Amino acid sequence: MQNGFINHLDLSVADLAISSVFYDKVLGRLGYTRTSEYEGEVPCWVRARAGATLSIGLHQARLATPHNRYSVGLHHLAFHLGSRAQVDRFHEFLLAERIGTVLDAPAEYDYTPGYYALFFADPDGIKLELVYEPRFDPPASA
């Protein structure tokens, strides 16, 4: 078990059907598997690796308030990728599938050395990020 790692993340969405299609494509491409482990009508995707499991579930919003990442709550959600090329390919996938809204095409940012990211939004305007950071690469063997 990975103490302190995030176990699950639940998002409230305006339209469960529309968001389910979006997250099926995005999370499926990121290696998540759709499951029915949650009770009721909660779409859920799970990814397990190195003793840690993360599930992402969707709930039908009860209020029609649009998402604003600058209000109290979630600002954005970032997923790590293993290379700049993977970030670029995901960008091409988003454009080809015509899903989500690309906010910022892949580019290098000054957050950490070599930080390379793509920013896009889900159907409710929740900002998602795909990032490659060389500092998380496995050490080169001698």
C-alpha positions as CSV (number, residue, x, y, z in Angstrom):
1,M,0.0,0.0,0.0
2,Q,1.2,3.5,-0.8
3,N,0.4,5.6,2.3
4,G,-0.6,9.1,1.5
5,F,-1.3,8.5,-2.2
6,I,-4.7,9.6,-3.5
7,N,-7.2,6.7,-3.4
8,H,-10.0,8.2,-5.5
9,L,-11.2,11.3,-7.0
10,D,-14.9,12.1,-7.7
11,L,-16.1,14.8,-10.1
12,S,-19.5,16.3,-10.3
13,V,-20.6,16.9,-13.9
14,A,-23.5,18.6,-15.6
15,D,-24.4,15.8,-18.0
16,L,-23.4,12.3,-16.9
17,A,-23.8,10.8,-20.4
18,I,-21.7,13.4,-22.2
19,S,-19.0,13.4,-19.6
20,S,-18.9,9.6,-19.5
21,V,-18.1,9.5,-23.2
22,F,-15.4,12.1,-22.8
23,Y,-13.8,10.3,-19.8
24,D,-14.1,6.9,-21.5
25,K,-11.9,8.2,-24.3
26,V,-9.4,10.3,-22.2
27,L,-9.0,7.9,-19.2
28,G,-9.1,4.8,-21.5
29,R,-6.2,6.3,-23.5
30,L,-4.3,6.9,-20.2
31,G,-4.6,3.3,-19.2
32,Y,-7.7,3.4,-16.9
33,T,-10.3,0.7,-17.0
34,R,-14.0,1.4,-16.7
35,T,-15.5,-0.5,-13.8
36,S,-18.8,-0.9,-12.0
37,E,-17.2,-1.0,-8.5
38,Y,-19.2,2.0,-7.3
39,E,-22.8,1.4,-6.3
40,G,-25.6,3.0,-8.3
41,E,-25.2,5.0,-11.5
42,V,-21.6,6.3,-10.9
43,P,-19.3,5.8,-13.9
44,C,-15.9,4.9,-12.6
45,W,-12.4,4.3,-14.0
46,V,-9.5,2.6,-12.2
47,R,-5.8,2.5,-12.7
48,A,-3.5,0.3,-10.5
49,R,0.3,0.5,-10.6
50,A,3.1,-0.3,-8.1
51,G,0.8,-1.1,-5.3
52,A,-1.3,2.0,-5.6
53,T,-4.8,2.3,-7.1
54,L,-6.6,5.4,-8.2
55,S,-10.2,5.5,-9.2
56,I,-12.0,8.4,-10.8
57,G,-15.8,8.6,-10.6
58,L,-18.4,10.9,-12.0
59,H,-21.5,12.1,-10.2
60,Q,-24.5,14.0,-11.6
61,A,-24.3,17.6,-10.3
62,R,-27.2,18.6,-8.2
63,L,-26.7,22.3,-8.9
64,A,-26.3,23.9,-12.4
65,T,-23.5,26.2,-11.3
66,P,-20.8,26.2,-14.0
67,H,-17.3,25.1,-12.9
68,N,-14.9,28.0,-12.2
69,R,-11.3,26.8,-11.4
70,Y,-10.7,30.1,-9.6
71,S,-13.5,29.5,-7.1
72,V,-12.9,27.4,-4.0
73,G,-12.5,23.8,-5.1
74,L,-10.6,22.0,-7.8
75,H,-8.3,24.2,-10.0
76,H,-7.1,21.4,-12.3
77,L,-6.1,17.8,-12.5
78,A,-2.8,16.7,-14.0
79,F,-1.7,13.3,-15.3
80,H,1.9,12.3,-15.8
81,L,3.1,10.9,-19.1
82,G,6.4,9.3,-19.9
83,S,7.7,11.5,-22.7
84,R,7.2,14.7,-24.6
85,A,6.2,12.5,-27.6
86,Q,3.4,11.0,-25.5
87,V,2.1,14.5,-24.7
88,D,2.3,15.4,-28.4
89,R,0.4,12.2,-29.5
90,F,-2.3,12.8,-26.9
91,H,-2.7,16.3,-28.3
92,E,-3.1,14.8,-31.8
93,F,-5.6,12.3,-30.4
94,L,-7.8,15.1,-28.8
95,L,-7.8,17.0,-32.1
96,A,-8.6,13.9,-34.2
97,E,-11.4,12.7,-31.8
98,R,-12.7,16.3,-31.4
99,I,-13.1,15.9,-27.7
100,G,-12.6,18.4,-25.0
101,T,-11.3,21.9,-25.6
102,V,-7.5,22.4,-26.0
103,L,-6.6,25.4,-23.8
104,D,-2.8,25.4,-24.4
105,A,-1.1,23.2,-27.0
106,P,2.0,21.2,-25.8
107,A,4.8,23.5,-24.7
108,E,7.6,23.7,-22.3
109,Y,7.0,25.6,-19.0
110,D,9.4,26.9,-16.4
111,Y,7.9,25.0,-13.5
112,T,10.7,22.4,-13.3
113,P,13.5,21.7,-15.8
114,G,12.1,20.1,-19.0
115,Y,8.5,20.5,-17.8
116,Y,6.3,19.9,-20.9
117,A,2.6,20.0,-20.8
118,L,-0.7,20.1,-22.6
119,F,-3.8,21.8,-21.1
120,F,-7.4,21.0,-22.1
121,A,-10.9,21.2,-20.6
122,D,-13.6,18.5,-20.1
123,P,-17.2,19.2,-21.2
124,D,-17.8,21.2,-18.0
125,G,-14.7,23.3,-18.2
126,I,-12.7,21.3,-15.7
127,K,-9.1,21.9,-16.6
128,L,-7.0,18.8,-17.3
129,E,-3.3,18.7,-17.8
130,L,-1.0,16.1,-19.3
131,V,2.6,16.6,-18.3
132,Y,6.0,15.1,-18.8
133,E,8.7,15.9,-16.3
134,P,12.2,14.4,-16.9
135,R,12.9,14.5,-13.1
136,F,10.6,11.5,-12.7
137,D,12.5,9.4,-15.3
138,P,14.2,6.3,-13.9
139,P,17.9,6.9,-13.3
140,A,20.1,5.9,-16.3
141,S,22.1,2.7,-15.6
142,A,25.8,3.0,-15.8
